[in-house]
Amino acid sequence: MELSFPLRAAHIRRQLGRLCAMLGWAALHEVPLPNGRRADILALRGDGSFVCIEIKSGSRDFMTDRKWREYHAYADALFFAVDLDFPLSLLPDDVGIIVADSHGAEIIRPAQEGGAMAPARRRSLTLTYARLAAGRLAAALDPDLRASLMAAHLVE
């Protein structure tokens, strides 16, 4: 039975979370960026650098989406994460590739490290990341708080 695109994306996302944890990367899902875009996964590495991972559930998903080019400004490295059925030849040469299946995820092509992010942008992104992570943790620990924060439009 073929999986729907949303279900494929969910499976890829789950394996990415595990891979990021094994690599020592602190990953957040669905991270709003200052340019109005939303990164599928933004991971903070131990050295303070950021990795953006864009999940693609199929070739149609990739072909119709060009917003990923705007993620370069907010990441030191950019990866596409796909499943085993994805035609890898579609992916650009300047991004890393992660392939996920039911057993895990693996980096099969490292990402090119981008140019140095401006210190002010890195500081702003780090603060945004930290506040988002803390807010999500607080909401997870206290469901009543989560409902209040959602009503006030402070969390999603």
N, C-alpha and C positions, 0 to 999 in steps of 0.2 A: 504494500500500500504506500503510495506516494504521500509525503507530508506536505501540508499547506505551507505557503511561504511564512506566515506568522509562527507556525510551529517549528519550522526549520530555524528561524531566527532565534526562537527561545532556546532550542537545543544548542545552537552555536554560542549564545550568550552564557549559558550555564557552564559550558566547557571553558570559555574565556575567563570566567571568574576564577575557576580552579587554576588555570594556567597562570594568570596574574598573581594569585596567591603563592604559587610555587616559585615564581620568579622574584618574589618579594616586592611586587608592585601593589600599591593600595588603589584598588579600582572602584570607581563610582559609575553607575549606569545612568544614562539619560541626563547628561550634564549640560545645563544651559550655558552658552558661551556669550561673551559680551557683544558679538556681532549679530545676535538674535538666532543663531543656529543652535542645534542641540547635538552634542557628541553622543554616539551610542555608548561608548565607554571612554572615560578619561582616567588614566592611571598615573599616579605619582610614584616615581621611582625613588630609591633611597638617596640618590644624589640631588634630589630636588627637581629633576627634569620631568617633563610630562610626555606621556604616550597617548595618542588618540587612536582608538580602534573603531573602525567603521564596519558594521556587520552587513554583509550582502547575502540575502537568502536565495538569490538566483540571478541569472544573467539579465532578466528584465528589470529587476531591482537596480542593478548596476547601470544599465543603459539609460534608464529614465532619471537617474539622480546625478546631478553635477555639483551639488552643494558641498561635497566632501573636499573640493579644492580649497574652500575657505577655512578648513580646519588647520591647514599648515601654519597659519599665523599664531595658533594657540597650542602648538605641540612641538616638541623637539624631535619626535618621530611619529610617523603615521603608518598604520597597518590597515589592511583589509582582512577581515575574518570571513571565511567561507566554509562550505562543507565539501565533501569529496566529489560531489557532482558538478561543482562550479567549474566552468571553463577558464582556467587560470590565464590563458592567453589574452583574455579581455582586460586584465588588470594592467595598469601602467607600470613602467619599470622603476619609477622613483619611489615606490611605496613598498613596505614590507608585506608579507603574506603569512597569515596564520590559517591553517586548515584544521577544522574540528570534525570529529565524528563521535559516536556514542561512547568511545573509550577515552577521549581526551582531546586536547588541542596541542598543536605543535607549530612553532615558527619554522616555516620552510624557506623563507627569504627574509633576512634582516631588513629593517627599514633604514633608509639613508637618514642620518642625523641632519636635521635642519640647521640653518644659521642660528646664531645666538639670539634668543628672544630678548627683547629690550627689558632691562631690569624693572622698569615700572610696570610693564605688562606682566612679567613673571610674578611680581609681588601681588598685583591685583588678582591674577588667576589663582595664586596660592591661597589668598584670603577667601576668595569665592569658593574654592574647593573645600577649604577647612570649614567654613560656615555651613556649606551644604551638607557635608559629612556629619557635622555635629547636630545639625537640625534633623537629619534623617535618623540618627541614632536616638535622639531624644524622643522623636515621634514613635519609633519602634518600641522603645521601652515604656512608653505611656500612651496607650491608644486614645485616652481622653484628650491628652495634649494634642495628639495628631489631628483629631477632629476639630479642635479649636483653631489650630494653625491653618488647617485647610479652609475653614470658614473665613479666616482673615486673609486668605490667599498668600500665606507665607511659606507653604510647602504644597507640593502636588500630590 
